[in-house]
């Protein structure tokens, strides 16, 4: 076998193709930078130019990591806004703003309120139903979500006493690196328990909840969400904080 | 980002108040989903509550969001987390 047979062919791709390949199901798993998929080629090139400039400054100790974070936040905000304007992302976003929402108010002070968390970040306990189809790895699910990721909306119930370090994170469309180190960044169960202990809220509910926001929106809105709302209230929640994945 | 908006609206319809913590980059998405209350936190997608290991910062974000349950008076309130 020749060297050429063993190694995959190196194909040249355009910047636009590269950015598109950062989207879920498109081959790469760099979810932190998938917002580049919302940009056109000159904009992607400008992003890299800026990134190189910040990198040089950090290497020379003229800037620190905070400067890089600020740059990425600015760039993500711009790209996400353009994604909405160009109707590229996020998938399923309505074309026009939804009508004014319903409005409920607390019936007691926050310091006496039982609060539940709902995360769409695909959090679960080891005993819960996986989000990734059996036999597939996380990387395979990112690359092939159609066959390896469960899009049926299903709520995972997570008791408030659950050890946060046991929780698993299986969302394939956002960068889960931070959540794998500290699940509170997307599912702040320990922080809510602390707010209950310090009296800022009345209590946590016995249960919190998670599912994957990357789900069948028709089934979510028509069947699952109304049923879950009833379940969450029946479980004792008097207010809900929601955190998107 | 879309699912969370729908669910917040549905829970509020069912009778209890909600607040969503969005990464700041998703203001345009939040404005379209129009949840009852949203707080934009200046963190990248995937870490909307704060940096990993920063319990104090995460707690501050969570509490600021929860305080909107008392302070917001208009359906569709979107505020930025003070930095």
Contacts between the chains, C-beta under 8 A, distances in Angstrom:
chain1	res1	chain2	res2	distance
A	31	B	45	7.8
A	31	B	46	7.1
A	32	B	44	6.7
A	32	B	45	7.5
A	32	B	46	6.9
A	35	B	25	7.3
A	35	B	45	7.7
A	69	B	44	7.6
A	72	B	44	6.1
A	73	B	24	6.7
A	73	B	25	6.9
A	73	B	42	6.0
A	73	B	43	7.7
A	73	B	44	6.5
A	76	B	23	7.7
A	76	B	25	4.1
A	76	B	44	6.1
A	76	B	45	6.8
A	77	B	24	6.2
A	77	B	25	4.2
A	77	B	27	7.4
A	79	B	25	7.6
A	80	B	25	4.3
A	80	B	26	5.8
A	80	B	28	6.6
A	80	B	29	7.0
A	81	B	25	7.7
A	81	B	27	7.4
A	81	B	28	4.6
A	84	B	28	4.1
A	84	B	29	6.1
A	84	B	32	6.9
A	85	B	28	7.5
A	90	B	1	5.0
A	90	B	2	5.5
A	90	B	29	6.3
A	91	B	2	7.4
A	92	B	2	4.7
A	92	B	3	8.0
A	93	B	1	7.7
A	93	B	2	5.5
A	93	B	29	6.3
A	93	B	32	5.9
A	93	B	33	7.6
A	94	B	32	5.8
A	94	B	33	7.6
A	96	B	32	7.2
A	97	B	31	6.1
A	97	B	32	4.9
A	97	B	34	5.4
A	98	B	5	7.6
A	98	B	9	7.2
A	98	B	32	6.8
A	98	B	33	6.2
A	98	B	34	4.4
A	99	B	34	7.2
A	100	B	34	6.8
A	100	B	75	5.0
A	100	B	76	5.9
A	101	B	8	7.6
A	101	B	9	4.8
A	101	B	12	5.9
A	101	B	13	7.9
A	101	B	34	5.7
A	101	B	35	6.1
A	101	B	36	4.6
A	101	B	75	5.1
A	101	B	76	6.1
A	102	B	9	6.6
A	102	B	12	4.5
A	102	B	13	4.2
A	102	B	36	6.9
A	102	B	75	7.3
A	103	B	12	6.7
A	103	B	36	6.0
A	103	B	75	4.4
A	104	B	12	5.2
A	104	B	15	5.4
A	104	B	16	5.4
A	104	B	17	4.7
A	104	B	18	7.9
A	104	B	36	7.5
A	105	B	17	5.9
A	106	B	17	5.8
A	106	B	69	5.5
A	106	B	70	6.3
A	109	B	70	7.3
A	110	B	66	6.0
A	110	B	67	6.8
A	110	B	69	6.0
A	110	B	70	5.3
A	113	B	69	7.4
A	115	B	66	6.6
A	118	B	4	7.9
A	118	B	7	6.5
A	118	B	11	7.8
A	120	B	3	5.1
A	120	B	4	4.7
A	120	B	7	7.4
A	174	B	45	5.1
A	174	B	46	4.2
A	175	B	44	7.5
A	175	B	45	6.8
A	175	B	46	4.2
A	176	B	46	6.3
A	177	B	46	7.2
A	178	B	46	5.7
A	178	B	47	4.2
A	178	B	51	7.2
A	178	B	52	4.5
A	179	B	46	6.5
A	179	B	47	7.3
A	179	B	52	7.7
A	181	B	52	4.1
A	181	B	53	6.9
A	182	B	52	3.6
A	182	B	53	5.5
A	184	B	49	6.2
A	184	B	50	7.6
A	184	B	52	7.9
A	184	B	55	7.4
A	184	B	58	5.3
A	185	B	43	7.9
A	185	B	46	7.4
A	185	B	47	4.1
A	185	B	48	7.2
A	185	B	49	5.1
A	185	B	50	6.0
A	185	B	51	7.1
A	185	B	52	5.5
A	185	B	58	6.9
A	186	B	46	6.9
A	186	B	47	7.0
A	186	B	48	6.7
A	186	B	49	6.7
A	188	B	49	4.8
A	188	B	58	5.7
A	188	B	59	8.0
A	188	B	62	5.1
A	190	B	55	7.3
A	191	B	49	7.2
A	191	B	55	6.8
A	191	B	58	4.9
A	191	B	59	4.7
A	191	B	62	4.9
A	192	B	62	6.5
A	194	B	55	7.7
A	194	B	59	5.9
A	195	B	59	6.7
A	195	B	62	6.6
A	195	B	63	6.0
A	195	B	66	7.3
A	200	B	63	5.8
A	200	B	66	7.5
A	201	B	66	6.4
A	211	B	3	7.7
A	213	B	1	7.0
A	213	B	2	7.1
A	213	B	3	3.7
A	213	B	4	5.9
A	214	B	3	7.8
A	215	B	3	6.0
A	217	B	2	6.6
A	217	B	3	6.8
A	217	B	6	7.2
A	220	B	3	5.9
A	220	B	6	6.3
A	220	B	7	7.5
A	221	B	6	5.2
A	221	B	10	7.5
A	225	B	6	5.9
A	225	B	7	5.1
A	225	B	10	4.1
A	225	B	11	7.9
A	226	B	10	5.8
A	226	B	14	7.3
A	228	B	7	7.0
A	228	B	10	7.8
A	228	B	11	7.9
A	229	B	7	7.6
A	229	B	10	5.0
A	229	B	11	4.5
A	229	B	13	7.2
A	229	B	14	3.8
A	230	B	14	6.2
A	232	B	11	6.5
A	232	B	16	8.0
A	233	B	11	7.7
A	233	B	14	5.8
A	233	B	15	6.5
A	233	B	16	5.9
A	237	B	16	6.1
A	238	B	16	5.9
A	239	B	16	5.9
A	239	B	17	5.1
A	239	B	18	7.1
A	239	B	19	7.7
A	239	B	66	7.4
A	239	B	69	5.4
A	240	B	8	7.6
A	240	B	11	5.4
A	240	B	16	6.5
A	240	B	17	7.7
A	240	B	18	4.7
A	240	B	19	7.8
A	241	B	18	7.4
A	241	B	19	5.4
A	241	B	20	7.8
A	241	B	21	6.8
A	241	B	62	6.8
A	241	B	65	5.8
A	241	B	66	6.2
A	242	B	4	5.1
A	242	B	7	6.4
A	242	B	8	5.1
A	242	B	11	7.9
A	242	B	18	6.1
A	242	B	19	7.2
A	242	B	20	4.6
A	242	B	21	7.3
A	242	B	35	7.8
A	243	B	4	7.4
A	243	B	20	7.5
A	243	B	21	5.2
A	243	B	48	5.7
A	243	B	49	6.2
A	244	B	1	5.2
A	244	B	3	7.4
A	244	B	4	3.9
A	244	B	20	6.8
A	244	B	21	7.7
A	244	B	22	6.3
A	244	B	23	7.8
A	244	B	26	7.7
A	244	B	48	6.6
A	245	B	46	7.3
